[in-house]
Structure formats: C-alpha cells, structure tokens
Amino acid sequence: MTASAEEHDWAGIARSPQFRELVASRRRFLIAGTFFYCAYFFAFLCLLAFAPDTMAKTVFGSVSVALVAGMSLVVLAFVMAFLHARRASEWDRMAERTVEAVRPEARFGKDGVREESMR
C-alpha cells in the first residue's frame, strides 16, 4: 500500500495534540500577519487622509513620502509571503509527525490478516 493510497483516521488526527498544535500555530501566524498588515495599511491611509502635507514632501527628485510608503506596502506583501513560505515547511513537518503519531502499527482485515500482506 502506498503512502498516498493509505486511508487515514481523520477523526483520530483531528483529536491529536500534534494536530491541535499545528492548527494553533497556523492560526497564530495568520492572525498576527493579517493584523499587522491591516494596521500598516490603515496607518498609511490615515497618513494620506490626515497628513497630506507630510505625505506630499519629496524624498528625492519627484518621489514623495506617499509613493515610498505605498511601495513599502508591496515590499511588505512579498516579505510576508516569504515568511509564510518559510513557516509552511515547518507546518509540513508538523503535519507529517501528526499523521505518523496516529497511524496504527498494522491494519488488520476482517479475517485477522494484515492488509499489507493481502495486496
């Protein structure tokens, strides 16, 4: 039986502490990242609305503070995508450990013979 064709005990996986830690880790990252990006974007919009003179100042040439701050939003999106990709490999390892922890040592058919030996 190949690993991709195996049937998993999804209920057992969902009850396992490893799975709960995986979900909690992903949730913490998602909530913190979303909150940070939204706060950063909201601050940018507030500066545009309430400090237009500051945002209109030029940094160099005809490049304004507003343009630099707007481009920083794009850079921040790429940084957050990079951080997510780095954490995703950790989450993959956690998922593999979770499946391994709940996988039964041997599955037996109705007649008591190991299923792997029947194939």
N, C-alpha and C positions, 0 to 999 in steps of 0.2 A: 504494500500500500504506500503510495507516495504521500509526501507531506501536504501537497496541495489537495489531494483527494480525501484526506482524513476528515472524519466528522469530529467536530469539537463539541465539548459540553459547554455551550454558550452560557447556560444558566450558572454553571459552576465557575466559569471565568468571570462573569459579572459579580459573583459573590466574593471573589477572592480579594484579599487585601492588596495584592500587587496591582490588580486592575483598578481598584479604587484609588490607589496612589497615582497610577498613570492618568486617570481621568482628572484627578485633582491637580496634578502638575500641568496638564494641558490647559485646564480651566484657569489656573492662576496666571499662566503666561498670556492667554488670550485676553483675560480681563485687564491685566496690568498694561499690556500693549495697546489695547483699544482705548483705555482711559488716557494713557499718556499721549497717544496720537490725537485723540479728540481734544484734549486740553491744549495741546500745542497749536492745533488748528484754530480752536476757539480764541486763544490768545492772539494769534495772527489776525483773525477777523476783527477782534476788539481794537487792536492797534490800528488797523485800517480805518475803522469807523471813528474812533475817539482820539487818535493822534495822527491825523493826516499830514500835519506839517513835519512831524518826525519821520514818517514813512516816506515822505517826498524828498528828503535830503539825499544828496548824491553821495555814494561811497567812493566811486572813481568814475571819471568820464560821465556818461549819462545813465549809469547804473544806480538805481535808487535802493534805499533800505528795503522798500516793499518788494522789489524784484529779488533781492538777495534772500529775504525771508520767505518769499514764495518758492524759490528754488530749493531752500532748505527743507521744505515740505516734501519735495520729490526725493531729495537725498535721504531724508528720514524714512520714507517708504521703502527704499532699497535697503537701508540698514536694518529695518525691522524684518524684511523678507530674508535677509542673510541670517539674522539671529534665529528666525523661525526654522530655517533650513538646518542650522547647527543643532538646535534642540530636537528636531524631528528624528535625527539619528539616535539620540538618547531615548526618545519615546519608542522608536522601533525596537531597540534592545529591551526596553521595559516590557513591551508587548510580547516579545519572544519569551522572555522569562516567565511572564504570566501564563502563557499557553503551556509552557513546559511544566510549570508548577501544578497545573490542574490536569495534565494529561495522565490518563491511567497507564500503569505499567504495561498491562496487556489486556486487550479486549477479548472477551470470550463469547463465542456464539451460543446458540440455544443448546447445542449438544455438548458444551464444555470444551470444545476445541478452539485453540487460538485462531482468531480471524486471519492473522497474517499467514499462518501455515495453510489455510484453506485456499489461498489465492495462488 
